[in-house]
Amino acid sequence: MKLSVIGCGYLGAVHAAAMASIGHSVVGIDVDADKIALLNSGRAPFFEPGLTELLSEALATGNLRFSTDFADAAAAEVHFVAVGTPQSKDGLGADLRYVNSAVDALLPHVAPGDVIVGKSTVPVGTAEGLAERITPTGAILAWNPEFLREGFAVEDTLRPDRLVYGVGDGAERAESVLDGVYHVALAADTPKIVTGYATAELVKVSANAFLATKISFINAMAEISEVTGADVTALADAIGMDARIGRRFLNAGVGFGGGCLPKDIRAFRARAEELGVGRSVAFLGEVDAINLRRRDRVVDLTTALLDGDVAGRKIAVLGIAFKPNSDDIRDSPALDIASRLAALGADVVATDPEAIENARRMEPDLTFGTVEEALTDADIVLLLTEWKDFTGIDPVWAASLVKTPLIIDGRNALPHTQWIDALWEYHGLGRR
């Protein structure tokens, strides 16, 4: 099939490459000429395991190309809209300018019977409004939310755990066309749910709201554990054995970040208020607050362990990305903590396998270096992103570099008994 993908950021670039890899003819379109040049050369503008290889293979087959010209979408019969929906600068709601401008630029190039497929995460009700603008062209709108996990996006696109189609007028054609797009996944018995626009829009934001709630719940238990002497990791293990609860996303630490969960739960709250049902998701305000308090906890604990003043003390920060296997620093707890400690006068040296360049552009006054440079003569070490590069560090080697063998495990990810045996003073979050 001939596909266009409008927006070649994280979502769009992965989707375009994955669809081309299974045999579709794909053109990816973006207004950023530098990004397009990079993608056409087979290089990703961000770090995602397996994406560079997928891009190179797809480009070599001739099934994939990238362009800045929306007219190049005219040959396609299916058009995926995969642009960002960041948090509005003047409120909690989602900024839909990029979605609206993408659709406006695409409409002159669509033909009757074409299917425009929204993949961006949008407030419920957005698709209905877009459909009113699209229908006069004879094209059909469907909504097909994405469920990508950064660090596993290629796998999640090629082998999704479910497919959701939100359809309206022209539902039969939209479903048939999407079945053709996802024929490989459907042949592998991937579950498919066909529903209306509103449900499809809610699937993604409600899933993110649930995951955020689960993470903040265990971090709330960490707050209680810290004042009672309980061990939140053992607590999570115990309650996670209940099949109704499950162990995943019950890891206490510095909390969630990135370009999805924080802004999505805030936009969900804002949209609910607009609909007059703000009380239904009012709890998400506390979910957000608990999450942000974990950053405060690390700053406060670091200050307390350094005798009440971090000024002039060297702090090694291991991890800057919001999660491992990513260079994404959007709303990163790690970068936020590092920046706040530096603002208090600490000599912060941060390191990360992939995110340093992105972090340097956002926080040019921070100091970045290698693991060894960060650890050398450090008064305290903070593990804030659980890269294997860091969780596998030899604590004896690390102790030989630092000034004081003192560590805060902000992800409860280290083999703590090994660090204690190596004579480190170890502090987990919510752990004895």
PyMOL commands that set and color helices and strands:
alter all, ss='L'
color gray80, all
select helices_A, chain A and resi 10-21+33-40+51-61+70-75+97-109+126-137+153-158+171-181+183-187+197-228+232-240+261-274+278-281+283-305+333-343+356-362+371-375+388-391+395-399+416-421
alter helices_A, ss='H'
color red, helices_A
select strands_A, chain A and resi 2-6+25-29+64-67+78-81+115-118+140-143+163-167+192-195+314-318+347-351+367-368+380-383+406-409+425-428
alter strands_A, ss='S'
color yellow, strands_A
deselect
rebuild
show_as cartoon
